[in-house]
């Protein structure tokens, strides 16, 4: 199973691919570690972002996209552009997308029997959150946890 982990930060979708087969993990090299949008107010720019992301998913035969959820309000709330990018990703036809809460990711990593030192992955430091999200999702599947969790349904 190939997973694309995504962290939305500012005008960027920071991405990391990770695949798992028979409990063996692989982190393939991808052509771009992030996809950016210059002007989120321009519909054509949003369409370009969505097309670029969709093409990446198609080219690498990704089975699922997991996005690290952000708070809706408060000190660590996500910005409006991030939510727009999230919606653009979710609306890609035939793409399976889950939004994972920080608590779900932390719980999956705590229960994991495999510990990976991020420095050994060969990824760039800014990709760490995207990697952690994808790895936690795959570990939750191994642990038979229910990964489909939407942090926006919380009260």
C-alpha positions in Angstrom: 0.0 0.0 0.0 1.4 3.4 -1.0 0.5 6.3 1.3 1.1 10.0 0.7 1.5 11.9 4.0 0.7 15.6 3.7 1.3 18.6 6.0 -0.4 21.8 5.0 1.7 24.8 6.1 1.1 28.3 4.8 0.9 28.1 1.0 2.5 24.7 0.8 1.4 21.1 0.8 4.5 19.3 2.1 4.4 15.7 1.0 6.1 12.4 1.7 5.5 9.0 0.1 5.8 5.7 2.0 4.8 2.3 1.0 4.4 -0.9 3.0 4.3 -4.5 1.8 4.6 -7.5 4.1 5.5 -5.2 7.0 8.5 -3.8 5.0 8.6 0.0 4.6 10.0 1.9 1.6 10.3 5.6 1.2 10.6 6.2 -2.6 12.2 9.4 -3.9 9.7 11.8 -5.3 10.2 14.6 -7.8 8.9 17.4 -5.6 8.8 17.4 -1.8 6.2 20.2 -1.7 3.5 21.7 -3.9 2.9 25.4 -3.5 0.2 27.9 -4.4 1.1 31.6 -5.0 -2.4 33.2 -4.9 -5.1 31.2 -3.2 -7.6 33.8 -4.2 -7.2 33.0 -7.9 -9.4 30.1 -9.0 -7.0 29.2 -11.8 -4.1 28.9 -9.2 -6.3 26.5 -7.1 -7.1 24.4 -10.2 -3.3 24.3 -11.0 -2.5 23.2 -7.5 -5.2 20.5 -7.6 -4.1 19.3 -11.0 -0.4 19.1 -9.9 -1.3 17.2 -6.8 -3.6 14.8 -8.8 -0.9 14.2 -11.4 1.6 13.3 -8.6 -0.9 10.9 -7.1 -1.5 9.3 -10.5 2.2 9.1 -11.4 3.2 7.4 -8.2 0.1 5.1 -8.0 -0.8 6.3 -4.5 -3.6 4.3 -2.7 -4.4 6.8 0.0 -3.6 10.4 1.1 -3.4 11.2 4.8 -3.4 14.8 5.9 -2.3 15.9 9.4 -5.3 17.8 10.8 -5.0 21.3 12.2 -7.1 23.0 14.9 -10.0 25.1 13.7 -9.5 27.8 16.3 -7.0 28.8 19.0 -3.3 29.4 19.1 -2.4 26.6 16.7 -5.3 27.0 14.3 -4.7 26.4 10.6 -4.8 29.3 8.2 -7.5 29.8 5.6 -5.2 28.9 2.7 -4.4 25.6 4.3 -8.1 24.7 4.6 -8.6 25.7 1.0 -5.7 23.4 -0.1 -7.2 20.7 2.0 -10.5 21.0 0.3 -8.8 21.0 -3.1 -7.1 17.7 -2.3 -10.3 16.2 -0.8 -12.2 17.0 -4.0 -9.9 15.2 -6.4 -12.0 12.5 -8.0 -11.4 8.9 -6.9 -8.9 9.9 -4.3 -9.2 8.3 -0.8 -8.3 11.0 1.8 -8.2 10.8 5.6 -7.5 13.6 8.0 -5.7 12.4 11.1 -5.7 14.2 14.4 -2.5 14.8 16.3 -3.8 12.5 19.1 -4.4 9.7 16.6 -0.9 10.0 15.2 0.6 10.1 18.7 -1.4 7.1 19.8 -0.4 5.0 16.7 3.2 5.9 17.2 3.1 5.0 20.9 1.6 1.6 20.1 4.1 0.9 17.3 6.6 -1.8 17.7 8.8 -0.3 15.1 10.8 2.9 15.8 12.3 4.8 12.9 14.9 7.5 13.4 13.8 10.2 11.1 17.5 11.1 10.3 17.9 7.7 8.7 15.0 8.2 6.2 16.9 10.4 3.8 14.1 12.9 3.8 14.4 16.7 4.4 13.7 18.0 7.9 10.6 19.9 6.7 9.0 16.6 5.6 9.1 15.1 9.1 5.4 15.8 9.9 4.2 14.4 6.6 6.3 11.3 7.1 5.1 10.9 10.7 1.5 11.1 9.5 1.9 8.5 6.8 3.9 6.2 9.0 1.4 6.4 11.9 -1.4 5.6 9.4 0.4 2.5 8.2 1.2 1.4 11.8 -2.5 1.8 12.7 -3.4 -0.6 10.0 -0.9 -3.1 11.4 -2.4 -2.6 14.8 -5.9 -2.9 13.5 -6.9 0.5 14.8 -9.7 2.5 13.1 -7.7 5.2 11.1 -10.7 7.1 9.7 -10.9 9.9 12.2 -12.0 13.4 11.4 -10.8 16.0 13.9 -13.3 18.5 12.6 -16.2 16.5 14.1 -15.1 17.2 17.6 -17.1 19.6 19.8 
